[in-house]
Amino acid sequence: MQHFFQFQTRGTSYRQESIAGVTTFLSMAYILIVNPVVLSQSGMDKGAVFTATALASMIGTLLIGLLANYPIGIAPSMGLNAFFTFSVCLGMHVPWPTALAGVFVSGILFVILSLLKIREKIINMIPEDLKHAIVAGIGFFIAFIGLKNTGIVVANPDTIVSLGDMTSPGVMLAIFSFIVMLLLLVRGVQAGIFFGIVIATIAGMLTGLVPVPHTIVGSIPSLTPTFGKVFFHLDDLWNPDMIAVIFTFLFVAFFDTAGTLIAVAGQAGLMKHNEIPNAGRALLADSLAGVFGSILGTSTPATMVESSSGIAAGGRTGFTSIVISGGFAIALFFSPLLSVISTEVTSPALIIVGALMAMQIRVINWSRLEIAIPAFITIIMMPLTYSVATGIALGFILYPIAMLVLGKAKQVHPLMYVLFVAFVAYFVYLA
């Protein structure tokens, strides 16, 4: 086992990897609560989504540990589940089974692109500053969703958005949840988000804002409401609107995963010369997780930025991922807690994770306008247009233009020009 995971080469041990695995799992455990709450707003069964979330996370994390030897957890992405629910299902009025079918097809395409190593090549050719801008932009986007779901930010016909009623019980519970998470994280508690949800839920029970569950441990919720629904709705995909949805799933998931993988691989010291060793295998793992996840009944899984907590605790190999996967297996039996936890308790997690992702802004080269402006547009347009894809597309259009004007065309990878044309065509189609 030590030889397979290269313990000696990476300077680690069973104890170190196990501590890292438990740390990452506790940091990621909130996804078991938040993901069902987010996806249920599209009409999906919350219990089935809980089971699908746990299983997809368990399978994906196991795959990336065994295939790529990375200390990374895979779970349904906070950015992509929001995109699934709020942009596709609610925004475009696409039924959730059809949206899942779109996730399935995009997952198959992911697998093909990963096997051909096209994804790996594209990730490695993206300018480093734009990589960081993508991560930061997704952070702002999901933080905005969190503020909206808590009621802290509300719609306003005059100013578009404004501050909500800060004295309402629900908003006050959300603020309490946020403050607890903040204090725990600042104090160095790696699982601060998870414990923050637990403490806020208990506070909600004591004040009557959250119902008290009859039991904590129970049977695993049935997958029947969501399992295999994708296969009955593949025919719904053969129209221009759904082809655009598939492309957008492919597009958003591609860069969401790429950004997070870049961030955590860099922290673990695995990135060399702006390239990620075994990136192809890591991308294949999350691609397969996407296929399995859609069949089980959840939005696209991706590498989780919370993996950074386990890496900070010493995780260096895929054995960390094996421990994380085991945590999700055990969590399957704690579903009764899901029925009582509300969006006011869980949505602050979106704000916290968004802030952590937005920290990538600090490494962008803001002194060069040809980098600063495309990066800024990438970041700001994600929350303002309620679309991760739009922000990325605009940034990737502006960057080659800025470099061409400066006479630095040769410094831009040829694939960036291909993406430039593709994104222009994408906007023309949307128009």
C-alpha positions in Angstrom: 0.0 0.0 0.0 2.8 2.4 0.9 4.6 1.6 -2.4 1.4 2.0 -4.5 0.7 5.5 -3.0 4.3 6.5 -2.9 4.5 7.3 0.8 8.2 7.5 0.9 8.6 9.7 -2.2 6.0 12.2 -0.9 7.1 12.1 2.7 4.0 10.9 4.4 2.6 8.1 6.6 -0.7 6.2 7.3 -1.3 8.4 10.3 -0.7 11.6 8.4 -2.9 10.5 5.5 -5.7 9.3 7.8 -5.8 12.6 9.7 -5.8 14.5 6.4 -8.7 12.3 5.1 -10.8 12.8 8.1 -10.1 16.5 8.0 -11.2 16.8 4.4 -14.3 14.7 4.9 -15.5 16.9 7.8 -14.8 20.0 5.7 -16.8 18.5 2.8 -19.6 16.9 4.8 -21.8 19.9 4.5 -22.3 19.0 0.8 -24.5 16.1 2.0 -26.8 18.7 3.6 -26.5 21.6 1.2 -26.7 19.7 -2.2 -30.1 18.1 -1.5 -31.5 21.5 -0.3 -30.2 23.2 -3.5 -31.3 20.5 -6.0 -34.7 20.0 -4.3 -35.6 23.5 -5.4 -35.7 22.1 -8.9 -38.3 19.6 -7.9 -36.0 16.6 -7.1 -36.6 14.3 -4.1 -34.4 15.5 -1.2 -33.8 12.0 0.2 -32.8 10.5 -3.1 -30.5 13.4 -3.8 -28.9 12.8 -0.4 -28.1 9.2 -1.2 -27.0 10.1 -4.7 -24.7 12.8 -3.3 -23.0 10.4 -0.9 -22.6 7.6 -3.4 -21.3 9.9 -6.2 -18.9 11.5 -3.8 -17.7 8.1 -2.5 -17.2 6.7 -6.1 -15.5 9.9 -7.5 -13.2 10.3 -4.5 -12.2 6.7 -4.6 -11.4 6.9 -8.3 -9.2 10.0 -8.1 -7.3 8.4 -5.2 -6.7 5.2 -7.1 -6.2 6.5 -10.6 -4.3 9.7 -10.0 -2.9 9.3 -6.4 -4.2 12.7 -5.4 -5.3 13.7 -1.9 -8.5 15.2 -3.2 -12.2 14.7 -2.6 -14.8 14.8 -5.3 -18.4 15.7 -4.7 -21.2 17.6 -6.4 -19.9 21.1 -7.1 -21.5 24.0 -5.2 -21.2 26.1 -8.4 -22.6 23.5 -10.7 -25.5 22.5 -8.5 -26.5 26.1 -8.3 -26.2 26.3 -12.1 -28.3 23.2 -12.5 -31.1 24.5 -10.3 -31.2 28.2 -10.8 -29.9 28.6 -14.4 -31.1 25.5 -16.2 -34.2 24.2 -14.3 -35.6 27.5 -12.9 -34.1 30.0 -15.4 -34.6 28.0 -18.6 -37.6 26.0 -17.3 -36.0 22.7 -18.1 -37.4 19.7 -16.1 -34.9 18.2 -13.8 -34.9 14.7 -15.4 -34.0 16.4 -18.8 -31.3 18.5 -17.1 -29.9 15.3 -15.5 -29.8 13.7 -19.0 -27.8 16.8 -20.1 -25.4 16.1 -17.2 -25.1 12.5 -18.3 -24.3 13.4 -22.0 -21.8 16.0 -20.9 -20.2 13.4 -18.6 -19.8 11.0 -21.5 -18.2 13.7 -23.6 -16.0 14.5 -20.6 -14.8 10.9 -20.5 -14.0 11.0 -24.2 -12.1 14.3 -23.9 -10.2 13.0 -20.9 -9.2 9.7 -22.6 -7.9 11.7 -25.6 -6.1 14.0 -23.1 -7.8 17.1 -24.7 -9.0 18.4 -21.4 -5.5 18.1 -19.9 -4.0 20.1 -22.9 -6.6 22.8 -22.6 -6.1 23.2 -18.9 -2.4 23.5 -19.3 -2.6 26.1 -22.0 -5.0 28.5 -20.2 -3.0 31.5 -18.9 -2.4 31.2 -15.2 -4.0 34.5 -14.4 -7.3 33.5 -16.1 -7.2 30.2 -14.2 -7.2 32.1 -10.9 -9.9 34.5 -12.2 -12.2 31.5 -13.0 -11.8 30.2 -9.5 -12.4 33.6 -7.9 -15.4 34.3 -10.2 -17.1 31.1 -9.2 -16.5 32.1 -5.6 -18.3 35.4 -6.1 -21.2 33.6 -7.9 -21.9 31.0 -5.2 -21.5 33.6 -2.5 -24.2 35.7 -4.2 -26.5 32.7 -4.3 -25.8 32.1 -0.6 -26.7 35.7 0.3 -29.9 35.4 -1.8 -31.0 32.1 -0.3 -30.5 33.4 3.3 -32.6 36.5 2.6 -29.7 38.8 3.4 -29.8 40.1 -0.2 -33.3 40.5 -1.8 -34.7 41.7 -5.2 -35.4 45.4 -5.5 -37.2 46.8 -8.6 -35.3 50.1 -8.2 -31.8 49.0 -7.5 -32.0 45.3 -8.7 -30.9 44.1 -5.3 -30.8 45.4 -1.8 -30.4 44.4 1.8 -33.2 42.2 3.2 -34.9 42.3 6.6 -32.1 41.7 9.0 -34.5 41.3 12.0 -36.5 38.4 10.6 -36.0 35.1 12.4 -34.8 33.3 9.4 -32.2 35.9 8.4 -31.0 36.1 12.0 -30.5 32.3 12.1 -28.5 32.6 8.8 -26.3 35.3 10.2 -25.7 33.3 13.4 -24.7 30.3 11.2 -22.4 32.4 9.2 -20.7 34.0 12.2 -20.2 30.6 13.9 -18.6 29.2 10.7 -16.4 32.3 10.4 -15.2 32.1 14.0 -14.4 28.4 13.8 -12.5 28.8 10.5 -10.5 31.8 11.8 -9.6 29.8 14.9 -8.2 27.1 12.6 -11.0 24.5 12.8 -10.7 22.9 9.4 -14.3 21.5 9.6 -15.7 24.9 10.6 -18.4 24.9 7.9 -19.7 21.5 9.0 -19.6 22.3 12.7 -21.2 25.7 12.0 -24.2 23.9 10.3 -24.5 21.6 13.3 -24.3 24.4 15.9 -26.8 26.6 14.0 -29.2 23.7 13.6 -29.1 23.0 17.3 -29.7 26.8 17.9 -32.6 26.6 15.5 -34.1 23.7 17.4 -33.8 25.5 20.7 -35.6 28.6 19.3 -38.2 26.7 17.4 -37.0 27.7 14.0 -35.9 24.2 13.1 -37.9 21.1 13.9 -36.4 18.4 16.2 -35.7 15.1 14.3 -37.2 11.9 15.9 -34.0 10.0 15.2 -30.4 10.6 14.0 -29.4 7.3 12.5 -31.8 5.7 10.0 -32.1 3.7 6.9 -30.6 4.9 3.6 -33.1 6.9 1.6 -34.3 5.2 -1.6 -32.8 6.2 -4.9 -35.9 5.3 -6.8 -37.2 8.8 -7.4 -34.0 9.8 -9.3 -32.0 6.6 -10.2 -31.8 6.0 -14.0 -34.2 8.8 -14.9 -31.6 10.1 -17.4 -32.2 7.2 -19.8 -35.9 8.0 -20.2 -35.2 11.6 -21.2 -32.3 11.4 -23.6 -34.7 12.0 -26.5 -35.6 15.4 -25.0 -32.0 16.6 -25.7 -32.4 16.7 -29.5 -33.3 20.3 -29.9 -31.2 23.5 -30.1 -32.0 24.7 -26.6 -30.9 21.4 -25.0 -27.8 21.1 -27.1 -26.9 24.5 -25.8 -27.6 23.3 -22.2 -25.3 20.3 -22.8 -22.6 22.5 -24.1 -23.0 24.8 -21.2 -22.8 21.9 -18.7 -19.7 20.7 -20.5 -18.2 24.2 -20.5 -19.0 25.2 -16.9 -18.0 21.8 -15.5 -14.8 21.8 -17.5 -13.5 25.1 -16.1 -15.0 24.7 -12.6 -13.1 21.4 -12.2 -10.0 22.8 -13.8 -9.9 25.8 -11.6 -10.3 23.8 -8.4 -7.8 21.1 -9.5 -5.3 23.8 -10.2 -5.8 25.4 -6.8 -5.5 22.2 -4.7 -2.7 20.6 -6.8 -0.7 23.8 -6.4 -1.2 23.8 -2.6 -0.1 20.2 -2.4 3.1 21.0 -4.3 2.1 18.7 -7.2 2.1 21.4 -9.9 5.3 21.8 -11.8 6.1 24.4 -14.5 2.4 25.5 -14.5 1.4 21.8 -15.4 -0.3 19.2 -13.3 1.2 15.7 -13.3 -1.4 12.9 -13.8 -3.9 15.6 -14.7 -5.4 13.3 -17.3 -6.1 10.6 -14.8 -7.5 13.1 -12.3 -9.8 14.5 -14.9 -10.9 11.0 -16.0 -11.9 10.3 -12.4 -14.1 13.4 -12.1 -15.5 12.7 -15.6 -16.6 9.2 -14.6 -18.0 10.6 -11.3 -20.1 12.9 -13.5 -21.5 10.0 -15.4 -22.3 7.9 -12.3 -23.6 11.0 -10.5 -26.2 11.8 -13.2 -27.4 8.1 -13.3 -27.7 8.1 -9.5 -29.5 11.5 -9.4 -27.2 14.5 -8.7 -25.7 17.4 -10.6 -22.1 17.2 -11.8 -19.4 16.2 -9.2 -16.1 18.0 -9.3 -12.9 18.2 -7.4 -13.6 20.1 -4.1 -11.7 23.2 -3.0 -12.3 21.9 0.6 -9.6 19.3 -0.2 -7.2 22.1 0.7 -8.0 21.6 4.4 -6.8 18.0 4.3 -3.7 19.0 2.3 -3.0 21.6 4.9 -3.2 18.7 7.5 -0.6 16.8 5.6 -2.4 14.8 2.9 -0.1 14.1 0.0 -1.4 10.8 -1.6 -4.5 9.0 -2.8 -4.7 7.2 0.5 -6.2 10.5 1.9 -9.0 10.0 -0.7 -9.6 6.5 0.4 -10.3 7.7 3.9 -12.6 10.5 2.6 -14.5 7.9 0.5 -15.0 5.8 3.7 -16.5 8.8 5.5 -19.1 9.3 2.8 -20.0 5.6 3.1 -20.6 5.9 6.8 -22.6 9.2 6.3 -25.3 7.3 4.3 -26.9 6.2 7.6 -27.4 9.7 9.0 -30.1 10.9 6.6 -32.8 11.7 9.2 -30.8 14.9 10.0 -31.4 16.1 6.5 -35.1 16.5 6.9 -34.8 19.2 9.5 -32.0 21.4 8.2 -33.1 24.5 6.4 -31.6 26.8 3.7 -31.1 29.5 6.4 -28.7 27.1 8.1 -26.9 25.8 5.1 -26.7 28.8 2.7 -24.0 30.6 4.7 -21.7 27.7 3.7 -22.0 29.0 0.1 -20.9 32.4 1.3 -17.9 31.0 3.2 -16.8 28.7 0.3 -17.2 31.6 -2.1 -14.9 33.7 0.0 -12.3 31.0 0.1 -12.4 30.6 -3.6 -12.2 34.4 -4.1 -8.9 34.4 -2.4 -7.4 33.5 -5.7 -7.7 37.1 -6.7 -4.5 37.9 -4.8 -2.2 36.1 -7.3 -3.6 37.7 -10.4 -1.2 40.2 -12.0 -3.2 43.3 -11.7 -0.4 45.5 -12.9 -0.9 44.5 -16.5 -4.1 45.8 -18.1 -4.1 43.1 -20.8 -4.5 40.6 -17.9 -6.3 42.7 -15.3 -9.3 43.6 -17.5 -10.1 40.2 -18.9 -9.6 38.7 -15.4 -11.9 41.3 -13.9 -14.6 40.8 -16.5 -14.4 37.0 -16.0 -14.9 37.5 -12.2 -17.6 40.2 -12.2 -19.8 38.9 -14.9 -20.4 35.5 -13.2 -22.6 36.9 -10.4 -24.0 39.8 -12.5 -25.2 37.5 -15.3 -26.0 34.6 -12.9 -23.9 32.4 -15.2 -20.4 31.0 -14.7 -20.2 30.2 -18.5 -20.8 33.8 -19.5 -18.0 35.1 -17.3 -15.5 32.6 -18.6 -16.5 33.2 -22.2 -16.2 36.9 -22.0 -12.8 36.7 -20.3 -11.6 34.2 -23.0 -12.7 36.6 -25.7 -11.1 39.7 -24.3 -7.7 38.1 -23.5 -6.7 37.2 -27.0 -7.9 40.6 -28.3 -5.8 42.5 -25.7 -2.7 40.4 -26.5 -3.2 41.0 -30.2 -3.4 44.7 -29.8 -0.1 44.7 -27.8 1.6 42.7 -30.6 1.9 39.6 -28.3 -0.1 37.3 -30.5 2.6 34.6 -30.4 2.4 34.5 -26.5 -1.2 33.2 -26.8 -1.6 29.5 -27.2 -3.3 28.6 -30.6 -6.1 26.8 -28.7 -7.0 30.1 -27.1 -7.9 31.4 -30.5 -10.0 28.4 -31.2 -11.8 29.0 -27.9 -12.2 32.7 -28.9 -14.1 31.7 -32.1 -16.1 29.1 -30.2 -17.2 31.6 -27.5 -18.1 34.3 -30.1 -20.2 31.7 -31.9 -21.8 30.7 -28.5 -22.9 34.3 -27.9 -24.2 34.6 -31.5 -26.3 31.5 -30.9 -27.7 32.7 -27.6 -28.6 36.0 -29.3 
